[in-house]
Amino acid sequence: MLVPLEPALLQATRATPILEMDTTDHLRDVAHLGSANYDSLRTQFFNAKVPLVNPAEIWRPRTTAEVVTAVVGAKTRGQNVGVRSGGHTLTCPALVEGGILIDTVNLNREIAYNADDYIVSFAPSTTSRELSEFLTGVGRFFPFSHYPTVAMGGFILAGGQGWFAREFGYTSESWIEQVEIVMPDGQTIIASQTEHKDIFWAVPGSGHGFFGVITKIWARTIPARKLYHSTVTFDSTGKIDDLIEWAMNACDAAPTEGVDITITTSFADKGSGSGDDSDDSRIYLTIDTTIYRESLEEAQTASEMLSRFPIEFNDSLVAVNPVKEASWSYVWEVQTSRIPAAGKYRRQGDSLLTNPQATNEQVSLQCKLIIFS
Ligand SMILES: Cc1cc2nc3c(=O)[nH]c(=O)nc-3n(C[C@H](O)[C@H](O)[C@H](O)COP(=O)(O)OP(=O)(O)OC[C@H]3O[C@@H](n4cnc5c(N)ncnc54)[C@H](O)[C@@H]3O)c2cc1C
């Protein structure tokens, strides 16, 4: 979020001594450039490859009022504002040189469910794992992200493709009921289909260009179903084109209702190479199918095209885990085994996979480029 300095607003801000309101409370949680904990707070990102961009201050507000103080103070001083919820965007755009970083990690930390209207409310730093645990406890579901530590603030702005999106659509487009936002002038608003509609419209997809700080989110839920999971892994050496073509066709043929398919490639002999990339040429291709249905029979039927592969792949089969009932904690374990955990690895992101018009041949080529470059 970039807050441009407008002379008229600057004047108004100076006339109002907002910074005098709660200095003792909020100063406890502000780290200045050069202070002892500054760099460990600055580098709290999923990607260990954090650019050398230094905000002047890192704020960790606990309340919406403290966010107002931070935003208005930055505006008064002519600083730009960056916001971090879970820190998963690989380029770390929340860091703004000489500006302030508002880290929402401690902000409004409460998840609440209203059984009258089936709405769940939560903080922007709430993770998918936290929501899955809470919602399982009340027998409800909301399509959070596929990775346990992704936070909802960045997810609804710059992600939004949740579990079973083939059935439920983009989470950010159709599941969010309202958001609380601190605007660049310090005003706190609620944006929804009926209030501040234009700002609500801008939330999904504004990403790093969003012009306010989201401080609280309300979302609709549906009754929880049962979770099932299966995995098949092939050694794709010499067969990557054929395997990807088959896998993409099987994905296209799978029912959209409650079926989520992830295709991952990995080095089979990771660790024996040197430097960032393995020297080894053996590539494993793994297909994880997560199914959200009411019974094992339904789950088996829904995913059968991914368990029936052509006979010529039999020799390449490395492992098969047939469809079985699963829990969210099992699914999170699988996800973190495919994409290793936060903060340890330097990562590079490329994608054409978000382009629904991409052909299977283009996807296949892109996968090979990622694997071999
Ligand atoms: C391992 C992994 C798995 C992923 N899985 C999925 C997935 O299944 N589906 C999907 O759609 N995406 C997925 N993503 C992408 C992810 O949704 C986006 O990177 C998202 O922006 C992450 O949100 P965050 O809050 O964790 O990240 P952050 O880096 O904290 O946020 C990203 C940006 O959003 C803005 N922002 C964050 N919080 C706020 C706030 N409270 N107010 C205003 N602006 C804010 C800031 O500009 C910030 O730079 C994944 C990413 C990774 C690394």
Ligand as a Chemical Component Dictionary entry (heavy atoms), coordinates in Angstrom:
data_LIG
# 
_chem_comp.id                   LIG 
_chem_comp.type                 NON-POLYMER 
_chem_comp.pdbx_formal_charge   0 
_chem_comp.three_letter_code    LIG 
# 
loop_
_chem_comp_atom.comp_id 
_chem_comp_atom.atom_id 
_chem_comp_atom.alt_atom_id 
_chem_comp_atom.type_symbol 
_chem_comp_atom.charge 
_chem_comp_atom.model_Cartn_x 
_chem_comp_atom.model_Cartn_y 
_chem_comp_atom.model_Cartn_z 
_chem_comp_atom.pdbx_ordinal 
LIG C1  C1  C 0 3.587  -22.023 -0.274 1  
LIG C2  C2  C 0 2.524  -21.125 -0.831 2  
LIG C3  C3  C 0 1.252  -21.633 -1.105 3  
LIG C4  C4  C 0 0.257  -20.814 -1.628 4  
LIG N1  N1  N 0 -0.983 -21.348 -1.875 5  
LIG C5  C5  C 0 -1.927 -20.562 -2.427 6  
LIG C6  C6  C 0 -3.239 -21.070 -2.710 7  
LIG O1  O1  O 0 -3.557 -22.210 -2.441 8  
LIG N2  N2  N 0 -4.125 -20.248 -3.308 9  
LIG C7  C7  C 0 -3.833 -18.959 -3.622 10 
LIG O2  O2  O 0 -4.675 -18.250 -4.121 11 
LIG N3  N3  N 0 -2.624 -18.440 -3.336 12 
LIG C8  C8  C 0 -1.674 -19.212 -2.763 13 
LIG N4  N4  N 0 -0.438 -18.676 -2.494 14 
LIG C9  C9  C 0 -0.216 -17.267 -2.798 15 
LIG C10 C10 C 0 -0.695 -16.446 -1.593 16 
LIG O3  O3  O 0 -2.100 -16.486 -1.479 17 
LIG C11 C11 C 0 -0.285 -14.984 -1.790 18 
LIG O4  O4  O 0 1.116  -14.900 -1.836 19 
LIG C12 C12 C 0 -0.822 -14.140 -0.647 20 
LIG O5  O5  O 0 -0.596 -12.787 -0.959 21 
LIG C13 C13 C 0 -0.174 -14.485 0.668  22 
LIG O6  O6  O 0 -0.760 -13.778 1.700  23 
LIG P1  P1  P 0 0.112  -13.472 3.004  24 
LIG O7  O7  O 0 -0.708 -12.560 3.866  25 
LIG O8  O8  O 0 0.603  -14.743 3.584  26 
LIG O9  O9  O 0 1.350  -12.700 2.367  27 
LIG P2  P2  P 0 1.897  -11.202 2.509  28 
LIG O10 O10 O 0 3.189  -11.242 1.752  29 
LIG O11 O11 O 0 1.907  -10.785 3.927  30 
LIG O12 O12 O 0 0.842  -10.347 1.757  31 
LIG C14 C14 C 0 0.919  -10.118 0.364  32 
LIG C15 C15 C 0 0.614  -8.659  0.076  33 
LIG O13 O13 O 0 -0.749 -8.415  0.347  34 
LIG C16 C16 C 0 -0.888 -7.120  0.944  35 
LIG N5  N5  N 0 -1.454 -7.301  2.289  36 
LIG C17 C17 C 0 -1.283 -8.358  3.120  37 
LIG N6  N6  N 0 -2.017 -8.190  4.221  38 
LIG C18 C18 C 0 -2.658 -7.020  4.095  39 
LIG C19 C19 C 0 -3.568 -6.305  4.922  40 
LIG N7  N7  N 0 -3.969 -6.782  6.102  41 
LIG N8  N8  N 0 -4.045 -5.107  4.480  42 
LIG C20 C20 C 0 -3.643 -4.605  3.277  43 
LIG N9  N9  N 0 -2.774 -5.226  2.461  44 
LIG C21 C21 C 0 -2.292 -6.443  2.863  45 
LIG C22 C22 C 0 0.481  -6.492  1.005  46 
LIG O14 O14 O 0 0.656  -5.688  -0.148 47 
LIG C23 C23 C 0 1.399  -7.682  0.955  48 
LIG O15 O15 O 0 2.638  -7.377  0.362  49 
LIG C24 C24 C 0 0.553  -19.456 -1.929 50 
LIG C25 C25 C 0 1.822  -18.937 -1.658 51 
LIG C26 C26 C 0 2.800  -19.755 -1.121 52 
LIG C27 C27 C 0 4.147  -19.192 -0.839 53 
# 
loop_
_chem_comp_bond.comp_id 
_chem_comp_bond.atom_id_1 
_chem_comp_bond.atom_id_2 
_chem_comp_bond.value_order 
_chem_comp_bond.pdbx_ordinal 
LIG C1  C2  SING 1  
LIG C2  C3  SING 2  
LIG C2  C26 DOUB 3  
LIG C3  C4  DOUB 4  
LIG C4  N1  SING 5  
LIG C4  C24 SING 6  
LIG N1  C5  DOUB 7  
LIG C5  C6  SING 8  
LIG C5  C8  SING 9  
LIG C6  O1  DOUB 10 
LIG C6  N2  SING 11 
LIG N2  C7  SING 12 
LIG C7  O2  DOUB 13 
LIG C7  N3  SING 14 
LIG N3  C8  DOUB 15 
LIG C8  N4  SING 16 
LIG N4  C9  SING 17 
LIG N4  C24 SING 18 
LIG C9  C10 SING 19 
LIG C10 O3  SING 20 
LIG C10 C11 SING 21 
LIG C11 O4  SING 22 
LIG C11 C12 SING 23 
LIG C12 O5  SING 24 
LIG C12 C13 SING 25 
LIG C13 O6  SING 26 
LIG O6  P1  SING 27 
LIG P1  O7  DOUB 28 
LIG P1  O8  SING 29 
LIG P1  O9  SING 30 
LIG O9  P2  SING 31 
LIG P2  O10 DOUB 32 
LIG P2  O11 SING 33 
LIG P2  O12 SING 34 
LIG O12 C14 SING 35 
LIG C14 C15 SING 36 
LIG C15 O13 SING 37 
LIG C15 C23 SING 38 
LIG O13 C16 SING 39 
LIG C16 N5  SING 40 
LIG C16 C22 SING 41 
LIG N5  C17 SING 42 
LIG N5  C21 SING 43 
LIG C17 N6  DOUB 44 
LIG N6  C18 SING 45 
LIG C18 C19 SING 46 
LIG C18 C21 DOUB 47 
LIG C19 N7  SING 48 
LIG C19 N8  DOUB 49 
LIG N8  C20 SING 50 
LIG C20 N9  DOUB 51 
LIG N9  C21 SING 52 
LIG C22 O14 SING 53 
LIG C22 C23 SING 54 
LIG C23 O15 SING 55 
LIG C24 C25 DOUB 56 
LIG C25 C26 SING 57 
LIG C26 C27 SING 58 
# 
